[in-house]
């Protein structure tokens, strides 16, 4: 009898660079995440309209400078309120920062930062759950 293992969380990874997308999908999948990939913002929006995700990563710079930010803004409007983060897989270093007051997070990924990526994914999902629990408590649910 085979046993089905539930994924840690469902992740949408929108990255216009095929090599980066496949690499990140593989890393996240091997860590237990259920990952759907998208090459364009349009494809990612279709997936957001059909599925619920706990985390959405976007790096669509080859599509346009704003495509990733626009996709994440769309994702944050969904009823399931996923955690969102821009990713930059430019292999220049490992840095994490919060950008401005928009709450967007940027995660830079380098050859040495697989553990950083996985740790950041878990942290973003935990923050999402914590935020949802606080809101439910405030609403008396």
N, C-alpha and C positions, 0 to 999 in steps of 0.2 A: 504494500500500500504506500503510495507516494504522499508525502506531506507537503502542503503548500505553505510557504513562508511568506508572511506579510511583509511588504517593503517598509523600510524606515519611514519613507514619505514619498509622495509623488512629486517629481520635479519636471518642469518644462525648461528645456535648454534651447534658446534661440541664438544661433551663431551662424553667421553667413560664411564662415570659413570651414569648409568640410573637414579638414584635418583636425582643427581645434575641436569642432563639435564631436567628432567620433572619439577623439582622445578623452574629452571630458565626460562624454556619455559612458565610456568604458570605465573610467575611474569611479564615477558616481554609482554606476550599476554594481560594480564589484564591492562597493561599500554598503550595498543593500537598498539603494534608492531605486524606485521605478522611474525611469527617465524616458521622456518623449523629446525628440529633437525636432527642430524647425530651422529651415534655412533662410526664411524671410519673415518679416513682420506679419504679412498676410497669412502665411501658413500657421504662425504662432497664434494669431487671433482666432483662426478656425479651431485650433486645438483648445484654446481657452474657452471658447463657446460650447465645446462638446465635453470637456472633462474638468474635473476639479483638481487643483494642484496646491500643495503646501508651500512650494517655492518656485519662483520663476527667475531664471538667470537670462540676461540678454547681452549679446555682443553682436550688433548688426552694423558695425561701422562701415563695412564695404557697401551696404545698401544706402545709408545716409548717416550723417553725423547725429541726427536726432531720432533715428528709427528705434534704437534700443530704449531711449527714455520714453518715447511715445508708447511703445509696447508695454512698458512697466506701468505707465499711468493707466492704460486700459486694464491691465491685470488687477491693479489696486481697486478698481471700481467693481469688480466681480463680487458677488455675494459671499464667496468663500474666502475673500481677503488673503491672498497668498503673501508670504514674505517675498520681497523682490530685491534684486541686486544687479547692477551692471557688472559685467566681467570684462576684463581686458587681458586677453591671452597673448600678449605681445612678447612674452619671454624676456622682459627687460629687468625684472626684479620682483620682489614680493613686498607689496604694500597694501594696506587696507585703510580706507578713509571714508568718512561720511561727507557727502558733498552738500554744502549750503544748508538751508533749512528745509529742503525738499524731502529729506529723509532717505534719499537714494544712497545706497551703499555701493562702493566700487571695490571689487576684489580683483587684485592683479595676480596672475598666475604665471609662475616660472617653472622651469624644470625641477626645482627643488621644493616646490610648495604644494605638493599633493596633500600633505597633512594639513596645511593651512586652508586649502580649499574645503576639505572635508570638515574641518573644525568650524569654518565659517558657515558652511551649509547647516550644520547642526545648530549653531548659535542663532542663525536667522530663523530657523523653524521654531526653536525654543522661544525666541522673542515674540513670534507670531502667536503661539499658544498662550503665552503669558498675557499678551495684549488682549486676546479674545476672552480669556478668563476674567481679567479686570473689568472689561466692558460688560460681561454677563453679570458679574457681581454688582456693578453700579446700577444695572437695569433691574436688579432683583430677581434674576433667573436662577 
